[in-house]
Amino acid sequence: MRVQRISGLLIIHLVFFYGSVVAGLSLQERETLPAPIVVAPSQEWDGDDGSWSSFPIQVGTPSQLLRVFVSTALHQTSVVLPQGCVTTDPTDCANLRGGEFKLNESSTWVKNTANLSSDIYPFLVGQQLGYTGKARLGFDDLTLDWAGAGGPSLKNQTIAGIATKDSYLGVLGLAPRASNFTSFNNPIPSLMQNLKNQSLIPSTSYGYTAGNQYRLNQVLGSLTLGGYDRSKFVPHGITWSLYAQDVRDLTVQIDAITSTTSTSTSPTSLLPKSIPAFLDSSLPYIWLPAEACALFEKAFNLTWNNATELYTLTDAQHQALSAQNPNITFTLGNLTAGAQVNISLPYAAFDLTAVPPFVTNTTKYFPLKRAANYTQYTLGRTFFQEAYVIADYDRGNFSVSQCSWVAGAGQDIVAIRPVSTTSTGNGTTGGTNPTSPTSHSSSAGAIAGGVVGGLAVLAVAAFLLYRFCIKPRRHAKEAAEAATAAALAGSAEKANPPTQDTPDPAFFKPELDASSPAALSEMEGHKMQLGSVEAAGTPVEIYELPVDLSPQHELPSSDPTGAELPSGREAHEMHQPERFSWEATPVDGVPSQPPRWSWITTPGGAGPSASSEKDAMSPRSPPGPPQ
């Protein structure tokens, strides 16, 4: 019995422990994992190569408010220095460039002294595309969002001050690569790495789309750090692995580019063969092979302008393209999964306007660029107007989805949990695959499941508690009480044994009814009273039937005393019946040996790539067309 009780208690303890873990898992994650950070757009449309949705940041002490674009390729934050505006620029150049960061007005600015001779380094935007801008690197405090909005603040972040117009505004780098200024032995964490290390976001991940001005009366950009906005895209089940070359980590395979117009539904091919392409929102252009550019030129009557190095459009060309309203579809392939995703862009996505100082006069252009080789194949910010990208660096994968354009759709922010809290490598409880059955997390379904599971465990624990503790104790108590009663009864029987002459007064011998004595006929009316007996303690008269005194003839008898029945009192005593067995044993007695109680209880059982450098204040010098 003791072994059974110990086993039952052990099982109950284990079940309660397991139940507490299961029931409290969802709540614990909600308490320990930070929520994603939604970086609000600035509500402004900025840029000299088009109108793009920007995002606000604060840099330095006291904080200086700036607007920047998002870069999916860079790992540093860059800001425009006062040297970025010169006398030939518009008078409101500082505001047009998103604001200027004045180093000497920040008490927390620290010069980068890794290189004792200079703090000027290559500006990493468009390095592989031929851009050669410079940046002054240092460290300062960085806060996301406007002042008073409650955005996260980080100390000692790498800040690149630029004057070059390779990027008209500064950029917020999302790539989680560390900066190395001397060697790979002393890496400096990026913005994303610091947010994750300081538990400000649940994972090293983000969701981003650039927004546009031609949908739903303008759609601002959307940036979520540590998660994504499920309302912004059409989900599918395809992901890509991050490319091994980290400076081109978001690389997809373009299987086809086709175009349809309002006048012809037969698709026109715009890509001779499949190519790899890098997703980079730092710059607006789409870099494709020269052969593909030739097909675009033919389909849309485009002309390359050598002076501006753009496909500029005349008013007539623009009106013709607007009338055709071509829809250009990029078919992205996943060689591993053998699946494809279509991202369609209307002509409005390519209808961009360049303004001074980028060009001398305001000019419409088509954002297509000729790539020198495969390392320059790039899908830039134009592509991000219709594509939503989710990058999950903890799991090493990303997804590209068609944007969803539902009027009035509210935010639906989903956290991408760290790998340690998920059950699969694809991030199915918060990764880049939103169509997974166990998708994402911190959802109400997961919490409800935890609650239901906890209640189920508690119910099982309650049953085991009753089965192994309450019920055995109850049986043991009943057995003990029964044994005690039996022992007491046995002792009483030994002390007062029952006798044959003293029957239990609660019972009577079975006799004839004596309440109404009937007269018996006797000889000549004489009556013979034979005696009396008591019934219930009261003497009563006993009468006999008349007796015939004439000689009686009987069969011979071997009894020497006579062959006739006895009479008188002698006869009465002779016919006295034997006592019944139940009269000799007290009714309320129990057997002298107590009963045995028995039952069976069974317990259940790279550093940055090298690039050409030139003077920090040099103007943009993109490459010319290949010869």
Rosetta blueprint (number, residue, H / E / L):
1 M L
2 R H
3 V H
4 Q H
5 R H
6 I H
7 S H
8 G H
9 L H
10 L H
11 I H
12 I H
13 H H
14 L H
15 V H
16 F H
17 F H
18 Y H
19 G H
20 S H
21 V H
22 V H
23 A H
24 G H
25 L H
26 S H
27 L H
28 Q H
29 E H
30 R H
31 E H
32 T H
33 L L
34 P L
35 A L
36 P L
37 I E
38 V E
39 V E
40 A L
41 P L
42 S L
43 Q L
44 E L
45 W E
46 D E
47 G L
48 D L
49 D L
50 G L
51 S L
52 W E
53 S E
54 S L
55 F E
56 P E
57 I E
58 Q E
59 V E
60 G L
61 T L
62 P L
63 S L
64 Q E
65 L E
66 L E
67 R E
68 V E
69 F E
70 V E
71 S E
72 T L
73 A L
74 L L
75 H L
76 Q L
77 T E
78 S E
79 V E
80 V E
81 L L
82 P H
83 Q H
84 G H
85 C L
86 V L
87 T L
88 T L
89 D L
90 P L
91 T L
92 D L
93 C H
94 A H
95 N H
96 L H
97 R L
98 G L
99 G L
100 E L
101 F L
102 K L
103 L H
104 N H
105 E H
106 S L
107 S L
108 T L
109 W L
110 V E
111 K E
112 N L
113 T L
114 A L
115 N L
116 L L
117 S L
118 S L
119 D L
120 I E
121 Y E
122 P E
123 F L
124 L L
125 V L
126 G L
127 Q H
128 Q H
129 L H
130 G L
131 Y L
132 T L
133 G L
134 K E
135 A E
136 R E
137 L E
138 G E
139 F E
140 D E
141 D E
142 L E
143 T E
144 L E
145 D L
146 W L
147 A L
148 G L
149 A L
150 G L
151 G L
152 P L
153 S E
154 L E
155 K E
156 N E
157 Q E
158 T E
159 I E
160 A E
161 G E
162 I E
163 A L
164 T L
165 K L
166 D L
167 S L
168 Y L
169 L L
170 G E
171 V E
172 L E
173 G E
174 L L
175 A L
176 P L
177 R L
178 A L
179 S E
180 N L
181 F L
182 T L
183 S L
184 F L
185 N L
186 N L
187 P L
188 I E
189 P L
190 S L
191 L H
192 M H
193 Q H
194 N H
195 L H
196 K H
197 N H
198 Q L
199 S L
200 L L
201 I L
202 P L
203 S L
204 T L
205 S E
206 Y E
207 G E
208 Y E
209 T E
210 A L
211 G L
212 N E
213 Q L
214 Y L
215 R L
216 L L
217 N L
218 Q L
219 V E
220 L L
221 G L
222 S E
223 L E
224 T E
225 L E
226 G L
227 G E
228 Y E
229 D E
230 R H
231 S H
232 K H
233 F E
234 V L
235 P L
236 H L
237 G L
238 I L
239 T L
240 W E
241 S E
242 L L
243 Y L
244 A L
245 Q L
246 D H
247 V H
248 R H
249 D L
250 L L
251 T E
252 V E
253 Q E
254 I E
255 D E
256 A E
257 I E
258 T E
259 S E
260 T E
261 T L
262 S L
263 T L
264 S L
265 T L
266 S L
267 P L
268 T E
269 S E
270 L L
271 L L
272 P L
273 K L
274 S L
275 I E
276 P E
277 A E
278 F E
279 L E
280 D L
281 S L
282 S L
283 L L
284 P L
285 Y L
286 I E
287 W E
288 L E
289 P L
290 A H
291 E H
292 A H
293 C H
294 A H
295 L H
296 F H
297 E H
298 K H
299 A H
300 F H
301 N L
302 L L
303 T L
304 W L
305 N E
306 N L
307 A L
308 T L
309 E L
310 L E
311 Y E
312 T E
313 L E
314 T L
315 D H
316 A H
317 Q H
318 H H
319 Q H
320 A H
321 L H
322 S H
323 A H
324 Q H
325 N L
326 P L
327 N E
328 I E
329 T E
330 F E
331 T E
332 L E
333 G E
334 N E
335 L L
336 T L
337 A L
338 G L
339 A E
340 Q E
341 V E
342 N E
343 I E
344 S E
345 L E
346 P E
347 Y H
348 A H
349 A H
350 F H
351 D L
352 L E
353 T E
354 A E
355 V L
356 P L
357 P L
358 F L
359 V L
360 T L
361 N L
362 T L
363 T E
364 K E
365 Y E
366 F E
367 P L
368 L E
369 K E
370 R E
371 A L
372 A L
373 N L
374 Y H
375 T H
376 Q H
377 Y L
378 T E
379 L E
380 G L
381 R H
382 T H
383 F H
384 F H
385 Q L
386 E L
387 A E
388 Y E
389 V E
390 I E
391 A E
392 D E
393 Y L
394 D L
395 R L
396 G L
397 N E
398 F E
399 S E
400 V E
401 S E
402 Q E
403 C E
404 S L
405 W L
406 V L
407 A L
408 G L
409 A L
410 G L
411 Q L
412 D L
413 I E
414 V E
415 A E
416 I L
417 R L
418 P L
419 V H
420 S H
421 T H
422 T L
423 S L
424 T L
425 G L
426 N L
427 G L
428 T L
429 T L
430 G L
431 G L
432 T L
433 N L
434 P L
435 T L
436 S L
437 P L
438 T L
439 S L
440 H L
441 S L
442 S L
443 S L
444 A H
445 G H
446 A H
447 I H
448 A H
449 G H
450 G H
451 V H
452 V H
453 G H
454 G H
455 L H
456 A H
457 V H
458 L H
459 A H
460 V H
461 A H
462 A H
463 F H
464 L H
465 L H
466 Y H
467 R H
468 F H
469 C H
470 I H
471 K H
472 P H
473 R H
474 R H
475 H H
476 A H
477 K H
478 E H
479 A H
480 A H
481 E H
482 A H
483 A H
484 T H
485 A H
486 A H
487 A H
488 L H
489 A H
490 G H
491 S H
492 A H
493 E H
494 K H
495 A H
496 N L
497 P L
498 P L
499 T L
500 Q L
501 D L
502 T L
503 P L
504 D L
505 P L
506 A L
507 F L
508 F L
509 K L
510 P L
511 E L
512 L L
513 D L
514 A L
515 S L
516 S L
517 P L
518 A L
519 A L
520 L L
521 S L
522 E L
523 M H
524 E H
525 G H
526 H L
527 K L
528 M L
529 Q L
530 L L
531 G L
532 S E
533 V E
534 E E
535 A E
536 A L
537 G L
538 T E
539 P E
540 V E
541 E E
542 I L
543 Y L
544 E L
545 L L
546 P L
547 V L
548 D L
549 L L
550 S L
551 P L
552 Q L
553 H L
554 E L
555 L L
556 P L
557 S L
558 S L
559 D L
560 P L
561 T L
562 G L
563 A L
564 E L
565 L L
566 P L
567 S L
568 G H
569 R H
570 E H
571 A H
572 H H
573 E H
574 M H
575 H L
576 Q L
577 P L
578 E L
579 R L
580 F L
581 S H
582 W H
583 E H
584 A H
585 T L
586 P L
587 V L
588 D L
589 G L
590 V L
591 P L
592 S L
593 Q L
594 P L
595 P L
596 R L
597 W L
598 S L
599 W L
600 I L
601 T L
602 T L
603 P L
604 G L
605 G L
606 A L
607 G L
608 P L
609 S L
610 A L
611 S L
612 S L
613 E L
614 K L
615 D L
616 A L
617 M L
618 S L
619 P L
620 R L
621 S L
622 P L
623 P L
624 G L
625 P L
626 P L
627 Q L
